[in-house]
């Protein structure tokens, strides 16, 4: 069953005679929105998406797992539409080449910071102590509940985008089965030798947490000890034509860099410098 004839009117020509037009004429009286709706309705009526997602009969397999999945407590935007369209183009191309698409599943990222920031905005918290006074368990409970706030909207947007992915088998990063699969992968990388190495990375400083170590444990899984070259804080003032660099301070606690600028004064920026670099 094809699409409605008002989209692609039949082209009449005699057998043995080439059509004067390379393409069939397009009905210009309808808009792209109507065409999109009719295509989506056709897919749903024919069960096209379900058939493609469940097709495992082909001998060649192209494995896919949605990497960098969205955080479901945030609403979809045009950036998500672009990346999801690109992913879908690759998968459809491989399917057209004769591959079965393995693990064509959706995913929901539940890692802490985006969820916690949304919760802080909801409660109006500005500093870590406000969270502690409110109660860590209550705060975490709200975070867990808010994670899936916009799942229905995400699924609707994916349908409108034509993003062929299985939401019924979506992986969720806060669930034990996903966490255990991550440890399984790390164990296998380690046991094969040379595929897992220990290293260090630069992590941001969070004014609410006010602690490198605590933030690093949440993001990077660890923090480097107090060994290494010293760091000093310098201040750059916006006053004057080009600004000027003040002498470095002896304060290594980073608290000095978080001072609020009083109203009416030019903005200031403090730099973290490695003097011995």
C-alpha positions as CSV (number, residue, x, y, z in Angstrom):
1,X,0.0,0.0,0.0
2,X,1.5,3.2,-1.1
3,X,1.2,6.8,0.1
4,X,-1.9,8.8,-0.8
5,X,-2.1,9.9,-4.4
6,X,-2.3,13.6,-3.5
7,X,1.4,13.5,-2.7
8,X,2.7,11.7,-5.8
9,X,0.1,12.0,-8.6
10,X,0.5,9.2,-11.2
11,X,2.5,10.0,-14.3
12,X,0.9,8.9,-17.5
13,X,3.2,7.9,-20.4
14,X,3.1,5.3,-23.2
15,X,5.2,2.1,-22.9
16,X,8.3,2.5,-25.0
17,X,8.2,6.3,-24.8
18,X,10.3,8.1,-22.3
19,X,8.5,10.5,-19.9
20,X,9.4,14.1,-20.6
21,X,9.9,14.7,-16.9
22,X,12.8,13.1,-15.0
23,X,10.8,13.1,-11.7
24,X,7.1,12.7,-11.1
25,X,5.3,16.0,-10.7
26,X,5.0,17.2,-7.1
27,X,1.7,18.4,-5.7
28,X,2.6,21.9,-4.5
29,X,-0.8,22.5,-2.9
30,X,0.3,20.5,0.3
31,X,3.0,21.4,2.8
32,X,5.9,19.4,4.2
33,X,4.0,19.0,7.5
34,X,1.2,17.2,5.8
35,X,3.6,15.0,3.8
36,X,5.5,14.1,7.1
37,X,2.2,13.2,8.8
38,X,1.2,10.9,5.9
39,X,4.6,9.2,5.9
40,X,4.4,8.6,9.6
41,X,0.8,7.3,9.4
42,X,1.9,5.0,6.6
43,X,4.8,3.6,8.7
44,X,2.4,3.0,11.6
45,X,-0.3,1.5,9.5
46,X,2.1,-1.0,7.8
47,X,4.1,-1.7,11.0
48,X,7.3,-0.6,9.1
49,X,9.3,0.5,12.1
50,X,8.5,-2.6,14.2
51,X,9.4,-4.9,11.3
52,X,12.8,-3.3,10.8
53,X,13.6,-3.2,14.6
54,X,12.8,-6.9,15.0
55,X,14.5,-8.1,11.8
56,X,17.3,-10.4,12.8
57,X,17.2,-12.7,9.8
58,X,20.1,-11.2,7.9
59,X,23.5,-13.0,8.1
60,X,25.5,-9.8,8.6
61,X,25.2,-7.9,11.8
62,X,25.9,-4.2,12.5
63,X,26.0,-3.6,16.2
64,X,24.8,-0.4,17.6
65,X,24.3,1.1,21.1
66,X,23.1,4.6,21.4
67,X,26.2,6.4,22.8
68,X,25.9,9.7,24.6
69,X,22.2,9.2,25.4
70,X,20.1,12.2,26.5
71,X,19.2,13.0,30.1
72,X,15.5,12.5,30.3
73,X,14.9,15.2,32.9
74,X,15.7,17.8,30.2
75,X,13.6,18.6,27.2
76,X,14.7,17.7,23.7
77,X,16.0,20.6,21.5
78,X,17.3,21.2,18.0
79,X,20.8,19.8,18.9
80,X,19.3,16.5,19.9
81,X,17.3,16.4,16.6
82,X,20.5,16.9,14.6
83,X,22.5,14.1,16.3
84,X,19.6,11.7,16.4
85,X,19.0,12.3,12.6
86,X,22.7,11.5,11.9
87,X,22.6,8.3,13.9
88,X,19.5,7.2,12.1
89,X,21.0,7.9,8.7
90,X,23.9,5.6,9.5
91,X,21.6,2.8,10.7
92,X,19.2,3.0,7.8
93,X,22.1,3.0,5.4
94,X,23.6,-0.2,7.0
95,X,20.1,-1.8,6.9
96,X,19.8,-1.0,3.2
97,X,23.2,-2.7,2.7
98,X,21.7,-5.9,4.0
99,X,22.7,-5.8,7.7
100,X,20.6,-6.7,10.7
101,X,21.0,-3.9,13.2
102,X,21.9,-5.3,16.6
103,X,20.9,-3.5,19.9
104,X,19.0,-0.7,18.2
105,X,17.9,0.5,21.7
106,X,17.3,3.9,23.2
107,X,19.1,4.9,26.4
108,X,18.7,7.4,29.2
109,X,21.7,9.0,30.9
110,X,21.1,9.5,34.6
111,X,24.6,10.8,35.7
112,X,24.5,13.1,38.6
113,X,25.4,16.7,37.7
114,X,22.6,17.6,35.2
115,X,20.0,16.0,37.4
116,X,21.4,17.6,40.6
117,X,21.5,21.0,38.9
118,X,17.9,20.7,37.9
119,X,17.0,19.8,41.4
120,X,19.0,22.7,42.9
121,X,17.0,25.1,40.6
122,X,13.7,23.5,41.7
123,X,14.4,24.0,45.4
124,X,16.3,27.3,45.0
125,X,19.5,25.9,46.5
126,X,22.7,27.9,46.0
127,X,25.3,26.1,48.2
128,X,26.0,22.6,49.3
129,X,25.0,23.2,52.9
130,X,21.4,24.0,51.9
131,X,21.2,20.5,50.4
132,X,22.6,19.0,53.6
133,X,20.1,20.9,55.7
134,X,17.3,19.8,53.4
135,X,18.5,16.2,53.7
136,X,20.7,14.2,51.3
137,X,18.2,11.3,51.1
138,X,15.2,13.6,50.3
139,X,17.3,15.4,47.7
140,X,18.5,12.1,46.1
141,X,14.9,10.8,46.1
142,X,13.7,13.9,44.2
143,X,16.5,13.5,41.7
144,X,15.5,9.9,41.0
145,X,11.9,10.9,40.5
146,X,12.7,13.8,38.2
147,X,15.0,11.8,35.9
148,X,12.2,10.5,33.7
149,X,10.1,13.6,33.7
150,X,10.1,14.1,29.9
151,X,10.4,10.5,28.6
152,X,7.0,10.7,26.9
153,X,8.0,13.9,25.2
154,X,11.3,12.3,24.0
155,X,9.4,9.4,22.5
156,X,7.0,11.6,20.7
157,X,9.8,13.8,19.3
158,X,11.7,10.6,18.2
159,X,8.5,9.5,16.3
160,X,8.2,12.9,14.6
161,X,11.9,12.8,13.7
162,X,11.5,9.4,12.2
163,X,14.2,8.1,14.5
164,X,13.8,4.3,14.3
165,X,14.9,3.1,17.7
166,X,13.4,0.7,20.3
167,X,12.3,2.6,23.4
168,X,10.8,-0.5,25.0
169,X,14.3,-1.9,25.6
170,X,16.0,1.4,26.6
171,X,18.9,1.1,29.0
172,X,19.0,3.3,32.1
173,X,22.4,4.2,33.6
174,X,21.2,4.2,37.2
175,X,19.9,0.6,37.2
176,X,22.0,-2.1,38.6
177,X,22.1,-4.2,35.4
178,X,23.7,-1.3,33.5
179,X,26.2,-0.5,36.3
180,X,27.2,-4.1,36.6
181,X,27.7,-4.3,32.8
182,X,30.1,-1.3,33.1
183,X,32.1,-3.1,35.7
184,X,32.1,-6.3,33.5
185,X,33.4,-4.3,30.6
186,X,36.2,-2.7,32.7
187,X,37.2,-6.1,34.1
188,X,37.5,-7.5,30.6
189,X,39.6,-4.5,29.5
190,X,41.8,-5.0,32.5
191,X,42.2,-8.8,32.1
192,X,43.2,-8.5,28.5
193,X,46.2,-6.4,29.5
194,X,47.2,-2.9,28.3
195,X,43.6,-1.9,27.5
196,X,42.9,-0.2,30.8
197,X,45.4,2.4,32.2
198,X,45.5,4.6,35.2
199,X,45.8,8.3,34.4
200,X,44.7,11.7,35.7
201,X,42.5,14.4,34.2
202,X,41.6,18.1,34.9
203,X,38.3,18.5,36.6
204,X,36.2,21.7,37.0
205,X,35.7,23.4,40.3
206,X,32.1,23.5,41.6
207,X,31.2,26.6,43.8
208,X,28.4,24.7,45.4
209,X,30.5,21.6,46.3
210,X,33.6,23.7,47.0
211,X,35.8,20.7,46.9
212,X,37.9,19.2,44.1
213,X,37.9,15.7,45.6
214,X,34.2,15.5,46.1
215,X,33.4,16.7,42.6
216,X,36.1,14.4,41.0
217,X,34.7,11.4,42.7
218,X,31.3,12.2,41.2
219,X,32.6,12.8,37.6
220,X,36.0,11.2,37.1
221,X,35.9,8.4,39.6
222,X,39.0,9.6,41.5
223,X,41.2,12.5,42.3
224,X,45.0,12.9,42.4
225,X,46.6,13.4,45.8
226,X,48.4,16.4,47.0
227,X,51.7,15.6,45.2
228,X,52.8,17.7,42.2
229,X,53.7,21.3,41.3
230,X,52.2,24.1,43.4
231,X,49.3,26.2,42.1
232,X,48.8,29.9,42.8
233,X,45.9,32.2,42.2
234,X,46.3,35.5,40.4
235,X,43.7,38.2,39.8
236,X,42.9,39.9,36.5
237,X,41.1,43.2,36.8
238,X,38.9,44.6,34.1
239,X,39.9,48.1,35.1
240,X,42.0,50.2,32.7
241,X,42.5,49.9,28.9
242,X,44.0,46.4,28.9
243,X,43.5,45.2,32.5
244,X,46.5,44.2,34.6
245,X,47.8,41.2,36.4
246,X,48.1,41.5,40.2
247,X,50.8,39.7,42.2
248,X,50.0,36.0,42.8
249,X,48.3,35.3,46.1
250,X,49.4,32.7,48.6
251,X,45.8,31.4,49.1
252,X,45.6,27.9,47.7
253,X,42.1,27.1,49.0
254,X,40.3,28.6,46.0
255,X,37.9,30.4,48.4
256,X,39.4,33.8,47.4
257,X,38.6,33.1,43.8
258,X,34.9,32.9,44.6
259,X,34.3,36.3,46.0
260,X,31.3,38.1,44.6
261,X,32.0,41.4,42.9
262,X,30.1,44.3,44.5
263,X,27.6,46.1,42.3
264,X,29.1,48.9,40.2
265,X,32.6,47.6,40.2
266,X,34.3,46.2,37.0
267,X,34.2,42.4,36.8
268,X,37.2,40.5,37.9
269,X,38.6,37.1,36.9
270,X,40.9,35.0,38.9
271,X,43.3,32.6,37.2
272,X,44.7,29.3,38.5
273,X,48.3,29.2,37.4
274,X,51.1,26.6,37.6
275,X,54.0,28.9,38.2
276,X,56.6,26.2,37.5
277,X,55.2,25.2,34.1
